Amino acid sequence: MATVQDVAVIALVNQKGGVGKTTTALGLASAAWARRIPSVVVDLDPQGNATTGLGVWEPAATVDEALESDRPGILEDLAEPSGWPDGKGLPPRIVASAPALAGRERQMLSDPVGAQDRLRVALSGHQSLVLIDCPPSLGLLTINALFAADAALVVTEPSAWASDGVSEILRTIDRVDTRKPAGLAVAGVAVNRLARTRDSRYWHEQLITDHGRLVLPPVRLRAAVAEAAARSLPIHALPPRRGAAEACAEFDEIYDRVVGEQRPEDPDGL
């Protein structure tokens, strides 16, 4: 299996909805924002929560156009500035979601050649950190993300049967890894919304027991994280309030574990 070194494209995956994939994608984008690392968020979920979380409500272009096209590198042309502030940080760009993505998956099923490779082709020549927010399924949209990615970050929450779901997605990642010449690394298992309850602690411990070192330090349940998403702000730009600094530190640690060292952008611009 590939290793997580010099990772440039990360797919955030889980076949279950509501586990915090978008929250984690925005948290990692916020950590890149604070470091002034150029980044692009690709919103593959038809619900489009990453798109609105980045302050974009009427995108000029969408990722559906990339999946429709066979043109290498088209994603660079479709990425547009996000609505995040550009004062202390470097705002990510966004390749926005579209409701049409739900139909695009059905259309790709009729493509006998390259159905799983469209996003990889569209990403050809990229030079930024790319975070792909996947839909809650193991359909062709998620498979496209995995074939385009250097590494997959499994996102889950400490709840009943979460470990079984992680095992299922890890099997899918392993199958993709064997079919990609460059392989596909497992960046880890990000545990989102860890609460102080006995039940939450129990299921978190179960994840660690079952998946060992793959389990990354958790992101705890904090109102500041939900507030940042609701206000379409990076968590690192949220005004001081309870839990904000701690949430920033948690996302920073996941970023360091998954992405590692990258060179900041020139403060004078791109």
Secondary structure by P-SEA (a helix, b strand, c coil): ccccccccbbbbccccccccaaaaaaaaaaaaaaacccbbbbbccccaaaaaaaccccccccccccccccccccccccccccccccccbbbbbbcccccaaaaaaaaacccccccccaaaaaacccccbbbbbccccccaaaaaaaaaccbbbbbbccccaaaaaaaaaaaaaaaaaaacccbbbccbbbbccccccaaaaaaaaaaaaaccccccccccccaaaaaaaaacccccccccccaaaaaaaaaaaaaaacccbbbbcccccc
